[in-house]
């Protein structure tokens, strides 16, 4: 029905039901006639709360008409309400990407269908730290973020955010990968060689990309756009938005961040104690002056962690290595860049 005829129809129909003419829109008038029955449920989110439990959130109580998972999962029980708890017969593999196809109905017969991906609960997250960052690009050497594992575990569903790129979506979400303590992981922030592949199994020499070394495990962000800058905030988060590690960078000691996403990300690090002041004090809202000064970084002078020392969550953990000493996938060079007076 066209907008013109719909308006004509409701203009005739509403007075017959006792509704007087008003200045409200046609949609508001229709809502008056249909009442609450027109208010369909709204899907709010999905989360794996344990290896055998998935939680769906809706704006109002619903019951499930149908539910399917891909890959297939056997369902033990399905609850009802605004929070729909789904119990599975067997535990999911940690950090696996799963598609949920759910159809729900509220008490008034309104229905809603949702097709949504989620990650299964990963209860075996390893302890790991960011160890090196390249903020500058020089073809074919791309920007990267390097990590070192301090314990064994599963990388599945860990997410890396780079605030300068935006906080709405992670730059990379790790697939389920079993790692041992002491491994180097390199997330290359561009894919220059189309043959580059993520090394998710035991073969660390699988990928042929530039700076993909056989002793490290390499991952690749698709595309070739700039994602990391000298003024930026890098956060590694788990499924519950807990910071596993993070770094604040600023090229200049400005009074405030130039972007809201940078300010928001810095506040997340500060609120969780993942970035502290020089004396180890907690910072409520860390600013550029609290960040590591990255002005001297180049494509061959990367920002490195002092690996021989314990992580203090302060800028004292970091330094810029000397020219040509970048070492993705390897222990950091102890040769430090000394700016000229």
C-alpha positions in Angstrom: 0.0 0.0 0.0 1.5 3.4 -1.0 2.0 6.1 1.6 -0.8 8.2 0.0 -3.4 5.4 0.2 -2.3 4.3 3.7 -2.8 7.9 4.9 -6.3 8.0 3.2 -7.3 4.6 4.7 -6.3 5.6 8.3 -7.9 9.0 7.8 -11.3 7.3 7.2 -10.8 4.4 9.7 -9.6 6.2 12.8 -12.7 8.4 13.3 -14.9 5.3 13.1 -13.0 3.9 16.1 -13.5 7.1 18.1 -10.1 8.7 17.6 -10.2 12.4 16.9 -8.0 14.1 14.4 -4.6 15.0 15.7 -1.3 16.5 14.5 0.6 13.3 15.1 2.1 11.2 12.3 0.3 8.4 10.6 2.7 5.9 12.3 1.8 7.3 15.7 -1.9 7.1 14.9 -1.5 3.5 13.8 0.4 2.7 17.0 -2.7 4.1 19.0 -4.9 1.6 17.2 -2.6 -1.4 17.5 -1.4 -0.6 21.0 1.3 -2.7 22.6 0.8 -5.6 20.1 2.9 -3.6 17.6 5.9 -3.5 20.0 8.0 -6.5 18.8 10.9 -7.7 20.9 14.3 -6.2 20.3 17.4 -8.4 20.3 20.1 -6.9 22.7 22.9 -9.3 22.5 24.4 -12.8 22.8 27.2 -14.2 25.0 28.7 -17.5 25.8 28.8 -17.4 29.6 30.4 -20.8 30.1 31.6 -23.7 27.8 28.1 -25.2 28.0 25.8 -22.1 28.3 24.8 -19.4 25.9 22.8 -16.3 26.9 20.5 -14.4 24.6 19.2 -11.0 25.8 16.0 -9.3 24.6 14.1 -6.2 25.4 11.1 -8.1 26.8 10.2 -11.7 27.9 10.1 -14.2 25.0 9.9 -17.9 24.4 12.0 -19.7 21.8 10.2 -21.1 18.8 13.3 -22.5 17.1 17.1 -22.4 17.6 19.9 -23.8 15.5 23.7 -23.5 15.8 26.3 -23.8 13.0 28.5 -25.8 13.7 25.8 -28.0 15.2 25.5 -28.1 19.0 23.2 -30.4 20.9 20.8 -28.5 23.2 20.0 -29.7 26.7 17.4 -27.0 27.7 16.1 -23.6 26.7 14.8 -21.1 29.1 12.3 -18.2 28.7 12.2 -14.5 29.7 14.2 -11.4 28.7 17.4 -13.4 29.3 17.1 -16.7 27.5 19.6 -19.3 28.9 20.5 -22.1 26.6 22.2 -25.2 28.2 24.2 -27.5 25.9 24.8 -31.2 26.3 28.5 -30.9 25.7 31.1 -28.1 26.1 32.0 -26.0 23.1 35.6 -25.7 21.9 37.1 -22.5 23.3 37.0 -19.4 21.2 35.2 -21.1 18.2 33.2 -18.9 15.9 29.6 -20.1 15.9 26.4 -18.9 14.1 23.2 -18.8 16.0 19.8 -18.8 14.2 17.0 -18.1 16.7 13.3 -17.4 16.3 11.4 -16.0 19.4 7.8 -15.0 20.2 6.5 -12.7 22.9 3.3 -13.2 24.9 1.3 -11.2 22.3 2.4 -13.3 19.4 5.0 -10.9 18.0 8.0 -12.7 16.5 11.6 -11.9 15.9 14.2 -13.9 14.0 17.9 -13.3 14.5 21.0 -14.7 12.7 24.0 -13.7 14.7 27.6 -15.0 15.2 29.3 -15.3 18.5 32.5 -16.9 20.1 32.3 -19.8 22.4 33.7 -19.3 25.9 37.4 -19.5 26.2 38.4 -20.5 29.8 42.1 -21.1 28.9 43.4 -17.7 28.0 47.2 -17.5 28.3 49.0 -14.8 30.1 50.7 -12.6 27.4 52.2 -9.2 26.9 52.7 -6.8 24.0 56.4 -6.7 23.3 57.0 -4.6 20.1 55.1 -2.2 17.9 55.9 -0.8 14.5 53.9 2.4 13.8 55.4 3.3 10.4 55.1 1.6 7.0 57.9 1.1 4.5 56.9 -1.3 1.7 57.1 -4.2 2.0 57.6 -3.9 5.8 54.2 -3.4 7.4 53.1 -2.1 10.8 52.8 -4.8 13.4 52.0 -5.7 17.0 54.1 -8.4 18.6 53.2 -10.5 21.6 55.0 -13.0 23.8 53.2 -15.7 25.7 54.0 -16.1 29.4 51.9 -19.2 29.9 50.3 -21.9 27.7 46.6 -21.6 26.6 44.2 -20.8 23.8 44.1 -17.5 21.9 40.5 -18.0 20.8 38.3 -14.8 20.9 41.0 -12.5 22.2 40.5 -9.1 20.5 43.0 -6.4 19.6 41.7 -2.8 19.4 43.6 0.1 18.0 41.8 3.3 19.1 43.0 5.5 16.3 41.2 3.1 13.9 38.1 3.2 16.0 36.7 1.3 19.0 33.5 0.0 17.4 35.2 -3.1 16.1 38.5 -4.9 16.9 41.3 -4.7 14.3 41.7 -8.5 14.8 40.0 -11.3 16.6 42.2 -14.4 17.2 41.0 -17.8 16.1 41.3 -20.8 18.5 45.0 -21.5 18.6 46.9 -23.5 21.2 50.1 -21.8 22.3 52.9 -22.7 24.6 54.7 -20.4 27.1 57.5 -18.4 25.5 56.1 -18.1 22.0 56.3 -14.9 19.9 53.1 -14.0 18.0 53.2 -11.3 15.3 50.0 -9.6 14.1 50.9 -8.0 10.8 48.6 -5.0 10.3 48.7 -5.2 6.5 48.6 -8.1 4.1 51.0 -7.3 1.3 51.7 -10.8 0.0 48.3 -12.5 -0.9 49.9 -15.9 0.0 50.2 -14.8 3.6 48.1 -17.0 6.0 47.4 -17.2 9.7 49.5 -19.9 11.4 47.0 -21.6 13.6 48.5 -25.1 13.9 52.0 -26.4 14.8 53.6 -25.2 11.5 55.1 -21.7 12.4 56.9 -21.6 9.0 53.7 -21.9 7.0 53.3 -18.2 5.9 55.6 -16.8 3.2 54.9 -13.1 3.9 57.6 -10.5 4.6 59.0 -10.7 8.1 57.2 -14.0 8.7 59.9 -15.9 10.6 59.7 -19.7 11.2 60.3 -19.3 14.9 57.3 -17.1 15.4 53.5 -17.5 14.9 52.2 -15.0 12.3 48.7 -13.5 11.9 47.6 -11.1 9.2 45.0 -8.3 9.1 43.4 -8.3 5.6 43.9 -5.2 3.4 46.5 -2.5 3.2 45.4 0.5 5.1 47.1 2.3 8.0 45.9 1.0 11.3 48.5 2.1 13.9 50.0 5.6 14.5 52.6 7.2 16.7 49.7 8.7 18.7 47.5 5.8 19.5 46.1 3.4 22.2 46.4 -0.4 21.8 44.3 -2.7 23.9 44.2 -6.5 24.0 40.8 -7.6 25.5 39.3 -10.9 26.4 35.6 -11.9 25.9 34.5 -10.0 29.0 36.3 -6.8 28.0 39.1 -7.3 30.6 42.4 -5.8 29.5 45.1 -8.4 29.1 47.7 -5.8 28.1 47.8 -2.3 26.5 50.0 0.5 25.4 49.6 4.3 25.3 51.6 6.1 22.6 51.8 9.8 21.9 54.1 11.6 19.5 53.8 14.9 21.4 53.0 15.7 25.0 49.6 17.3 24.2 47.2 18.3 27.0 44.4 16.1 25.6 43.7 13.4 23.1 42.6 14.6 19.7 39.9 11.9 19.2 37.2 10.6 21.5 38.1 7.0 20.8 41.7 7.7 22.0 40.4 9.2 25.2 37.9 6.4 25.8 40.5 3.7 25.2 43.0 5.4 27.5 40.4 5.6 30.2 39.7 1.9 29.9 43.4 1.2 30.4 43.5 3.6 33.4 40.4 2.2 35.0 41.7 -1.3 34.9 45.1 -0.4 36.1 46.7 -1.5 32.8 48.5 1.8 32.4 49.9 3.5 35.5 51.7 6.7 36.3 55.6 6.9 36.6 55.5 6.0 40.2 53.0 3.2 39.7 50.0 5.3 40.7 46.6 4.7 39.2 45.5 7.1 36.6 41.8 7.8 36.2 42.1 9.3 32.7 45.6 9.0 31.3 46.4 11.7 28.7 49.1 12.1 26.0 51.5 13.3 28.6 51.2 10.0 30.5 51.9 8.0 27.3 55.1 6.6 26.0 56.8 9.3 23.8 56.9 7.8 20.3 58.3 10.7 18.3 61.6 8.9 17.3 59.9 5.8 16.0 60.5 4.8 12.3 59.9 1.7 10.2 63.3 0.3 11.4 63.2 1.9 14.9 60.3 0.1 16.6 58.8 0.6 20.1 60.0 -2.2 22.2 59.4 -3.6 25.7 62.2 -4.2 28.1 61.8 -8.0 28.1 64.3 -8.7 30.9 62.1 -6.8 33.4 58.7 -7.5 34.9 55.7 -5.7 33.4 55.1 -2.6 35.5 52.3 -1.2 33.3 54.2 2.1 33.0 56.0 3.9 30.2 59.3 2.8 31.8 58.7 -0.6 30.3 59.3 0.8 26.9 62.0 2.2 24.7 62.7 2.8 21.0 65.3 0.5 19.5 68.2 1.8 17.4 68.0 2.0 13.6 67.6 -1.3 11.7 67.1 -3.1 15.0 63.4 -4.0 14.5 62.9 -7.7 15.4 59.3 -9.0 14.8 59.1 -12.6 16.0 62.4 -12.4 17.8 63.7 -11.2 21.2 64.0 -7.4 21.2 67.3 -5.8 20.5 69.0 -4.1 23.5 70.4 -1.3 21.3 68.5 1.8 22.0 67.8 4.9 20.0 69.5 8.0 21.4 68.0 11.2 19.9 70.4 13.9 19.0 70.5 16.8 21.5 
